Amino acid sequence: EIKVHRWFLFSKAVCLFLSSVSECVAVTGQTGQNITLPCKYDIKTNGPTEVCWGRGPVPNSRCSHQLLATDGYKVKEETRVSSRYQLKGRLDEGDVSLTIMNITEEDTGLYGCRVEISGPFNDEKHHVNLTVKRAPRLTTTPSSDTTSSSSDSPQTTAATPTAGTKHTLMRMRRDV
């Protein structure tokens, strides 16, 4: 419990620091769910552009600990480190949100999405702090022999106000 609390405080501090130069969203899910980490860009203004997702903060170029990348039209399969990482949004509309299938507690942490906009220092950086909590265990009631659970199969949860997950959007931009 204390370990999780310390991680939450640390990751919240990282999110606050990163939000001074980019967007930072906090998303919470439960083990076994499929969860979507948001990342969108204005494709009408920028056209189809390369995007990469990685673990940790987005560095000055590319993505650290890259999970997958696109060529602007589709995922470059040779960059995908696991089939658990999917882009299920409309790439042709600028939705490059990352869906992680069957999340585990080990998926907790900071994720970064870099949208590579042409020109120096134009890239968009989106950070998502994912917290994964252990799903409630199945319980059996002796008197009725019924089993209860929130779900028997993984569900996809998106970081949107209507999706039912806990999320926080911290958007602070510093104009230089």
C-alpha positions as CSV (number, residue, x, y, z in Angstrom):
1,E,0.0,0.0,0.0
2,I,2.8,2.4,0.9
3,K,4.8,1.4,-2.2
4,V,1.8,2.2,-4.4
5,H,1.2,5.5,-2.7
6,R,4.9,6.5,-3.2
7,W,4.7,5.6,-6.8
8,F,1.5,7.6,-7.2
9,L,3.1,10.7,-5.7
10,F,6.2,10.3,-7.8
11,S,4.3,9.8,-11.0
12,K,2.0,12.7,-10.2
13,A,5.1,14.9,-9.7
14,V,6.6,13.7,-13.0
15,C,3.2,14.5,-14.7
16,L,3.2,18.0,-13.2
17,F,6.7,18.6,-14.4
18,L,6.1,17.3,-17.9
19,S,2.8,19.3,-18.2
20,S,4.8,22.5,-18.3
21,V,5.9,21.6,-21.9
22,S,3.3,19.0,-23.0
23,E,-0.1,17.4,-22.2
24,C,-0.3,15.0,-19.3
25,V,-3.3,12.7,-18.6
26,A,-3.7,10.3,-15.6
27,V,-5.6,7.1,-16.3
28,T,-6.6,4.4,-13.9
29,G,-7.7,0.8,-14.8
30,Q,-8.0,-2.6,-13.4
31,T,-6.0,-5.8,-14.1
32,G,-7.5,-7.8,-17.0
33,Q,-9.0,-4.8,-18.8
34,N,-8.1,-3.4,-22.2
35,I,-7.4,0.2,-21.6
36,T,-6.9,3.1,-24.1
37,L,-4.3,5.8,-23.5
38,P,-5.4,9.0,-25.5
39,C,-3.3,10.7,-28.2
40,K,-4.7,12.7,-31.0
41,Y,-3.4,15.3,-33.4
42,D,-4.8,17.7,-36.0
43,I,-4.4,15.7,-39.2
44,K,-6.2,18.4,-41.2
45,T,-3.5,20.9,-40.4
46,N,-0.5,18.5,-40.3
47,G,-1.4,15.8,-42.7
48,P,-0.6,12.1,-41.9
49,T,2.6,12.1,-39.8
50,E,4.8,9.6,-38.0
51,V,3.9,8.8,-34.4
52,C,5.6,6.7,-31.8
53,W,4.6,5.4,-28.4
54,G,7.1,4.6,-25.6
55,R,7.4,3.9,-21.9
56,G,8.6,6.9,-19.8
57,P,8.9,10.5,-20.7
58,V,9.2,11.5,-24.4
59,P,12.8,12.5,-25.0
60,N,14.1,15.3,-27.3
61,S,13.8,13.0,-30.3
62,R,12.0,9.7,-31.0
63,C,10.5,7.6,-28.2
64,S,12.2,6.1,-25.2
65,H,11.6,2.4,-24.7
66,Q,9.5,2.3,-27.9
67,L,6.4,0.2,-28.0
68,L,5.3,0.9,-31.5
69,A,5.4,3.5,-34.3
70,T,3.4,4.5,-37.3
71,D,4.4,5.8,-40.8
72,G,1.4,8.2,-40.7
73,Y,-1.0,5.6,-42.3
74,K,-0.5,2.4,-40.3
75,V,1.6,0.8,-37.6
76,K,5.1,-0.3,-38.7
77,E,4.8,-3.9,-37.6
78,E,8.6,-4.2,-37.2
79,T,8.4,-1.6,-34.4
80,R,5.6,-3.3,-32.3
81,V,7.2,-5.0,-29.3
82,S,4.0,-7.0,-28.4
83,S,0.6,-7.8,-29.8
84,R,-0.8,-6.4,-26.6
85,Y,-0.2,-2.9,-28.0
86,Q,-2.7,-1.8,-30.5
87,L,-3.8,1.4,-32.3
88,K,-7.6,0.9,-32.6
89,G,-8.5,4.6,-33.3
90,R,-9.0,6.2,-36.7
91,L,-5.4,7.0,-37.8
92,D,-6.9,8.8,-40.9
93,E,-8.5,11.2,-38.4
94,G,-5.4,11.7,-36.3
95,D,-6.5,9.3,-33.5
96,V,-3.3,7.4,-32.5
97,S,-4.5,6.4,-29.0
98,L,-2.7,3.3,-27.6
99,T,-4.8,0.4,-26.4
100,I,-3.1,-2.0,-24.1
101,M,-4.7,-5.4,-24.0
102,N,-5.2,-7.3,-20.8
103,I,-3.4,-4.9,-18.5
104,T,-1.3,-6.0,-15.5
105,E,0.1,-4.2,-12.5
106,E,3.4,-4.2,-14.3
107,D,1.9,-1.9,-17.0
108,T,1.6,0.9,-14.3
109,G,3.8,3.9,-15.2
110,L,4.4,6.8,-17.6
111,Y,3.8,6.5,-21.3
112,G,4.6,9.0,-24.0
113,C,3.2,9.6,-27.5
114,R,5.3,11.7,-29.9
115,V,3.6,13.2,-33.0
116,E,6.4,14.2,-35.3
117,I,5.4,17.5,-36.8
118,S,7.7,18.8,-39.5
119,G,10.0,21.7,-38.6
120,P,12.3,22.2,-35.7
121,F,10.8,21.8,-32.2
122,N,7.3,21.3,-33.5
123,D,6.6,17.8,-32.3
124,E,3.6,17.3,-30.0
125,K,4.3,15.3,-26.8
126,H,1.5,13.6,-25.0
127,H,2.2,11.9,-21.6
128,V,-0.2,9.5,-20.0
129,N,0.3,8.2,-16.4
130,L,-1.3,4.8,-16.1
131,T,-2.2,3.3,-12.7
132,V,-3.3,-0.3,-12.7
133,K,-5.1,-1.6,-9.7
134,R,-5.8,-5.3,-9.0
135,A,-9.3,-6.3,-10.1
136,P,-11.6,-7.6,-7.3
137,R,-11.4,-11.4,-6.9
138,L,-14.3,-13.6,-7.7
139,T,-16.4,-14.3,-4.6
140,T,-18.8,-17.1,-3.8
141,T,-21.7,-16.7,-1.5
142,P,-22.2,-20.0,0.4
143,S,-26.0,-19.7,0.8
144,S,-26.8,-19.2,-2.9
145,D,-23.7,-20.7,-4.6
146,T,-23.5,-17.7,-7.0
147,T,-20.3,-16.2,-8.2
148,S,-20.1,-12.5,-8.7
149,S,-17.6,-10.6,-10.8
150,S,-17.5,-7.3,-12.6
151,S,-16.7,-9.1,-15.8
152,D,-15.5,-12.5,-17.1
153,S,-13.8,-11.1,-20.1
154,P,-11.4,-8.1,-20.7
155,Q,-13.1,-4.9,-21.4
156,T,-11.7,-1.9,-23.2
157,T,-11.7,1.3,-21.2
158,A,-10.9,4.6,-22.8
159,A,-9.7,7.7,-21.0
160,T,-12.8,9.7,-21.7
161,P,-15.4,11.2,-19.3
162,T,-18.0,8.6,-20.3
163,A,-15.9,5.5,-20.1
164,G,-16.1,4.9,-16.3
165,T,-12.4,5.0,-15.5
166,K,-10.8,7.4,-13.1
167,H,-8.9,10.0,-15.1
168,T,-7.4,13.4,-14.6
169,L,-6.4,15.8,-17.4
170,M,-3.7,18.3,-16.5
171,R,-3.1,20.6,-19.4
172,M,-0.7,23.5,-18.7
173,R,1.2,25.0,-21.5
174,R,4.0,27.4,-21.1
175,D,4.3,29.8,-23.9
176,V,8.0,30.6,-24.5
